[in-house]
Amino acid sequence: MYAFLDIFATEMLGTIVNTACIVVGTLVGTLFKKGLGAKYSDALFNAMGLASLALGIGSFVMNMPKSEFPVLFILSLAIGGLAGTALDLDGRVKRLVSKHAGEGLAKGLITASLLYCVGTFSIVGPVMSALHGDNTFLFTNSTLDLVTSMVFATTFGIGMILAAPILFCWQGMFYLIAKVASTSPILQGTLVNELAIVGGILILSSGLSILNIKDCKTLNYIPALLVPVLWFLLKSWFGF
């Protein structure tokens, strides 16, 4: 049992550190929240919205020129959006979180989870860790998430700590996929770029919601992240 835990801690060290940084950042931010007035909370709220817009646009602009399939993100958003709307993912999650914690936390938790999970570092990091034992990307992401989680917690409170297990499961999924399919063509090509393009648009959408510009029901588009994966699977199976 101890041997298994030791291997687990060593193999997924980067993800464990990243998760811990979100927990620590949330706790620290919650302490600062008690001394903030309403106008300062609003300022931080707007800052998170603007940061989401900037990060989303940055991710899209940086990865789009590398794409070998420039229309794939459009198909991904269209197909994913239809699937998510049919399942009412956005409504279900918001109703669940709002029921127990309030509408504000629901919006913050959704935005934070997107920022933590769909960035390039959070996708490439666990893959590099699994294939090469390189945690550089994950340690860099940990530093960014530590600061970001502090700011989110000063605005939304201790409930933001729920984003930590979400991140752990997300990165753990990519780690396991990379371990199982280490020689598969699915990990080659521009899959990570395509995921980062779609993810950037989702982060941008979340920023619009925070700033009350447009509620795009971002969670309804989460299935869009599966479309590039399915595309690369089909491409590797049928060789087109």
C-alpha positions in Angstrom: 0.0 0.0 0.0 2.8 2.4 1.0 4.7 1.5 -2.1 1.7 2.3 -4.3 1.2 5.7 -2.6 4.9 6.4 -3.1 4.7 5.6 -6.8 1.5 7.6 -7.1 3.0 10.7 -5.4 6.2 10.5 -7.5 4.5 9.9 -10.8 1.8 12.6 -10.4 3.9 15.0 -8.4 3.2 17.9 -10.7 -0.6 17.5 -10.6 -0.5 17.0 -6.8 1.5 20.3 -6.4 -0.9 22.1 -8.8 -3.9 20.9 -6.8 -2.3 21.9 -3.5 -1.5 25.4 -4.8 -5.2 26.0 -5.6 -6.1 24.8 -2.1 -3.5 27.1 -0.4 -4.3 30.0 -2.6 -8.0 29.7 -1.9 -7.4 29.6 1.9 -5.2 32.6 1.8 -7.6 34.6 -0.4 -10.5 33.7 1.9 -8.6 35.3 4.8 -8.1 38.5 2.8 -11.7 38.6 1.7 -12.9 39.4 5.3 -11.2 42.7 5.1 -12.4 43.8 1.7 -15.2 46.2 1.1 -17.9 45.9 -1.6 -16.2 48.3 -4.0 -12.9 46.4 -3.8 -14.7 43.0 -4.3 -16.3 44.5 -7.4 -13.0 45.7 -8.7 -11.5 42.2 -8.3 -14.6 40.7 -9.9 -14.1 42.9 -12.9 -10.4 42.1 -12.9 -11.2 38.4 -13.2 -13.5 39.1 -16.1 -10.9 41.1 -18.0 -8.2 38.6 -17.2 -10.4 35.8 -18.6 -11.0 37.8 -21.8 -7.2 38.4 -22.2 -6.2 34.8 -21.5 -8.9 33.4 -23.8 -7.9 35.7 -26.7 -4.2 34.9 -26.0 -4.7 31.2 -26.1 -6.7 31.4 -29.4 -4.3 33.8 -31.1 -1.2 31.9 -30.0 -2.4 28.4 -31.1 -4.5 29.2 -34.2 -1.5 29.7 -36.5 -0.3 26.2 -35.5 -3.5 24.5 -36.4 -3.5 22.0 -39.3 -7.3 22.1 -39.4 -8.4 25.8 -39.1 -12.2 25.0 -39.3 -12.1 22.2 -36.6 -12.7 24.7 -33.7 -15.9 25.9 -35.5 -17.2 22.4 -35.9 -16.2 21.6 -32.3 -18.1 24.6 -30.9 -21.2 23.8 -33.1 -21.3 20.1 -32.3 -20.3 20.5 -28.7 -22.8 23.4 -28.2 -25.7 21.4 -29.6 -24.8 18.4 -27.4 -24.3 20.5 -24.3 -27.6 22.4 -24.9 -29.5 19.2 -25.3 -28.1 18.0 -22.0 -28.5 21.4 -20.4 -25.1 21.2 -18.8 -24.9 24.9 -17.9 -28.3 24.9 -16.3 -27.8 21.7 -14.3 -24.5 22.7 -12.9 -25.6 26.3 -12.0 -28.8 25.0 -10.3 -26.8 22.5 -8.4 -24.1 24.9 -7.1 -26.6 27.8 -6.6 -28.8 25.6 -4.5 -26.1 24.9 -2.0 -23.9 28.0 -2.3 -25.4 30.8 -4.3 -25.4 32.1 -7.9 -22.2 34.1 -7.5 -20.2 31.1 -6.4 -21.6 29.1 -9.3 -20.3 31.7 -11.8 -16.9 32.0 -10.1 -16.4 28.2 -9.8 -17.3 27.7 -13.5 -14.8 30.4 -14.6 -12.1 29.2 -12.3 -12.4 25.6 -13.4 -12.1 26.7 -17.0 -9.1 28.8 -16.3 -7.4 26.1 -14.4 -8.2 23.2 -16.7 -8.4 24.3 -20.3 -5.2 26.2 -20.5 -2.3 24.8 -22.5 -0.1 24.1 -19.5 -2.9 22.1 -17.8 -3.3 19.9 -20.9 0.3 19.6 -22.1 1.7 19.4 -18.5 0.3 16.0 -17.5 1.1 14.6 -20.9 4.8 15.6 -20.6 4.8 14.3 -17.0 3.5 10.9 -18.1 5.7 10.5 -21.2 9.0 12.1 -20.0 8.7 12.6 -16.2 9.0 16.4 -16.9 6.9 18.5 -14.5 8.1 21.9 -15.7 4.8 22.9 -17.3 2.8 21.7 -14.2 5.1 23.6 -11.8 4.7 26.8 -13.9 1.0 26.3 -14.0 1.0 25.8 -10.2 2.5 29.2 -9.6 -0.1 30.8 -11.9 -3.0 29.0 -10.2 -1.7 29.9 -6.8 -2.0 33.6 -7.5 -5.3 33.2 -9.5 -6.9 31.2 -6.8 -6.1 33.9 -4.2 -7.9 36.5 -6.3 -10.9 34.3 -7.0 -11.2 33.5 -3.3 -11.1 37.2 -2.3 -14.1 37.6 -4.5 -16.1 34.3 -4.2 -14.9 32.9 -0.9 -13.9 29.4 0.4 -16.3 27.6 -2.0 -13.7 28.1 -4.7 -11.7 25.3 -3.1 -14.0 22.9 -5.0 -12.1 23.8 -8.2 -9.1 21.8 -6.8 -10.5 18.3 -7.1 -11.9 19.3 -10.6 -8.4 20.2 -11.7 -6.9 17.0 -10.2 -9.4 14.8 -12.1 -8.9 16.8 -15.3 -5.1 16.5 -15.2 -5.3 12.9 -14.0 -7.4 12.0 -17.0 -4.8 13.4 -19.4 -2.0 11.7 -17.5 -3.7 8.3 -17.7 -4.5 8.8 -21.4 -0.9 9.6 -22.1 0.3 6.6 -20.1 -2.1 4.2 -21.8 -1.6 5.6 -25.3 2.0 6.7 -25.2 2.7 5.3 -28.7 -0.6 6.3 -30.2 -0.9 8.8 -33.0 -3.5 10.6 -31.0 -0.8 12.3 -29.0 1.0 13.4 -32.1 0.1 16.3 -34.5 -1.8 19.3 -33.3 -4.3 17.8 -30.8 -3.0 20.0 -28.0 -3.2 23.0 -30.2 -6.8 22.3 -31.2 -7.8 21.8 -27.5 -6.1 25.0 -26.6 -8.0 26.9 -29.4 -11.4 25.6 -28.2 -10.4 26.1 -24.6 -9.4 29.7 -25.3 -12.8 30.4 -26.7 -14.5 28.9 -23.6 -12.4 31.1 -21.3 -13.3 34.1 -23.4 -17.0 33.2 -23.1 -16.6 32.9 -19.4 -15.1 36.3 -19.2 -18.0 37.8 -21.0 -20.3 36.3 -18.5 -18.4 37.6 -15.5 -18.5 41.1 -16.9 -22.2 40.7 -17.5 -21.7 41.4 -21.2 -23.2 38.2 -22.5 -24.2 34.9 -20.8 -23.1 32.4 -23.4 -23.9 29.5 -21.1 -20.3 28.4 -21.3 -20.7 24.9 -19.8 -23.0 23.9 -22.7 -19.9 24.1 -24.9 -17.7 21.9 -22.7 -18.4 18.9 -25.0 -16.6 20.9 -27.7 -13.4 19.8 -26.1 -14.2 16.2 -27.0 -14.6 16.8 -30.7 -10.8 17.3 -31.5 -10.1 14.1 -29.6 -12.6 12.2 -31.6 -11.3 13.8 -34.8 -7.8 12.6 -34.1 -9.0 9.2 -33.2 -10.8 8.8 -36.5 -7.9 10.2 -38.3 -5.5 7.7 -36.8 -7.9 4.7 -37.3 -8.8 5.5 -40.9 -5.6 7.2 -42.0 -7.0 10.3 -43.6 
